[in-house]
Amino acid sequence: MFRLLVAGCALALVAFSAGAEDKKEDPKAVTTWLREVNGIDLKFEFGKDTATFNVTSGDNGVVVKAKLTKEKDVLTAEFTDVEEKGTFPSKPKKGDKISFKWVAKDGTATLSELKGADDAKDVLEGEYKLKK
């Protein structure tokens, strides 16, 4: 489950990256990316320099808020708040960090090269769809 959360965070960083390139974007605008893997729903909401990662499986889940930074095509998320809903195994802690490569084009984003949550790579790495 922690892997999913980390992947979600990585996705958020990618969305952050995609939004940051459009200088006309409203600084209060939020971009939302979605992915479902093996019954786990990932929803990442990205603002200008923050993100909220929602990872749920049925009634259980975790909501993680993070501060985002970008260097070239690599995003880094530092978790600033973690809220568990129900029972969520291996949830991250405030202060944890992850990084990943995020490439977004035409409403699809790919998260790869995840670091800091190796046990969640199989859930987090892959394609995300832009919520319209």
Secondary structure, DSSP 8 states (H G I E B T S, - for coil): -HHHHHHHHHHHHHHHHHHHT-TTS-TT--EEEEEEETTEEEEEEE-SSEEEEEEEETTEEEEEEEEEEEETTEEEEEEEEEEEES--TT---TT-EEEEEEEEETTEEEEEEEES-GGGHHHHSEEEEE--
